[in-house]
Amino acid sequence: MDLYSMAESPPCRSVLMVIDYLGVRVNLINVDLSKGQHLEPSFLKLNPFHLIPTLVDGDLILWESRAIIKYIVDKYSPDNQLYPKDVEKRAKIDQWLYQEMGTYNLLSGFMRPVFSGSKPDVTGKEKFMDSMKLIDNHLEENNYLANNNLTIADISFIGSLSYAEACSVDLSSFKKIVSWMDRVKNELTNYNQINSSAMVNLTNYMQHLISITE
Ligand SMILES: N[C@@H](CCC(=O)N[C@@H](CS)C(=O)NCC(=O)O)C(=O)O
């Protein structure tokens, strides 16, 4: 199974964390976005949308991190509670995966202007913070996003929120989110090994872009 990815990419790291947690073996193929490797014809043949992560498992070519994560659990660790068989439990996990994807899109949307030298979008940031407040409220009564145990929804969202951390978006007022993040990171025993150096690179890159707009 080949995973085309780059560790600096938040959705790639979400997949990498799930793979590590399950102990699944993959062949990692680095796609360096800064060198335009995602636009090379050989990669476009796999994924015409030129996005990482992209998984190739035999004849199956799959992109979108959440679809990849679900597939890996179903195929290689089918009894795992990260994404159980029970239909109702799955439905709640799917709900939170779609929810966190929407929240991540708000985050990446309000940061997008910095890639062309403009300041982050203030209105977009407010929408992201509103969404975070609602998730914080949910975590007042729940230790995890879904089903009161660690699931792929938590891991996917931890990857997504690493982008907020790299962009120095202050999440400290969301007390329940902060403690949930600590809890999930601790449960992922190799969290630092998978994320640390990539986060240094991503943070330096984003801080450089942000500084140009100031
Ligand atoms: N919704 C997608 C987002 C993937 C994505 O945006 N990947 C970025 C890297 S973080 C990428 O490949 N960008 C290259 C491009 O947009 O051409 C997922 O979760 O897999």
The ligand as an SDF file (V2000), in Angstrom:
LIG
                    3D

 20 19  0  0  0  0  0  0  0  0999 V2000
   -9.8760   17.5850    1.9860 N   0  0  0  0  0  0  0  0  0  0  0  0
   -8.5630   17.1030    1.6100 C   0  0  0  0  0  0  0  0  0  0  0  0
   -7.5920   18.2530    1.6470 C   0  0  0  0  0  0  0  0  0  0  0  0
   -6.2440   17.8550    1.0610 C   0  0  0  0  0  0  0  0  0  0  0  0
   -5.3600   19.0600    0.8560 C   0  0  0  0  0  0  0  0  0  0  0  0
   -5.8330   20.2190    0.8560 O   0  0  0  0  0  0  0  0  0  0  0  0
   -4.0670   18.8060    0.6510 N   0  0  0  0  0  0  0  0  0  0  0  0
   -3.1330   19.8750    0.3810 C   0  0  0  0  0  0  0  0  0  0  0  0
   -1.9450   19.7660    1.3190 C   0  0  0  0  0  0  0  0  0  0  0  0
   -2.4440   20.1250    2.9890 S   0  0  0  0  0  0  0  0  0  0  0  0
   -2.6140   19.7230   -1.0520 C   0  0  0  0  0  0  0  0  0  0  0  0
   -2.3710   18.6380   -1.4990 O   0  0  0  0  0  0  0  0  0  0  0  0
   -2.4680   20.8590   -1.7660 N   0  0  0  0  0  0  0  0  0  0  0  0
   -1.9720   20.8680   -3.1150 C   0  0  0  0  0  0  0  0  0  0  0  0
   -2.8790   21.6080   -4.0460 C   0  0  0  0  0  0  0  0  0  0  0  0
   -3.8640   22.2200   -3.5800 O   0  0  0  0  0  0  0  0  0  0  0  0
   -2.6290   21.6030   -5.2430 O   0  0  0  0  0  0  0  0  0  0  0  0
   -8.1460   15.9690    2.5420 C   0  0  0  0  0  0  0  0  0  0  0  0
   -8.5700   15.9740    3.7040 O   0  0  0  0  0  0  0  0  0  0  0  0
   -7.4290   15.0740    2.1030 O   0  0  0  0  0  0  0  0  0  0  0  0
  1  2  1  0
  2  3  1  0
  2 18  1  0
  3  4  1  0
  4  5  1  0
  5  6  2  0
  5  7  1  0
  7  8  1  0
  8  9  1  0
  8 11  1  0
  9 10  1  0
 11 12  2  0
 11 13  1  0
 13 14  1  0
 14 15  1  0
 15 16  2  0
 15 17  1  0
 18 19  2  0
 18 20  1  0
M  END
$$$$
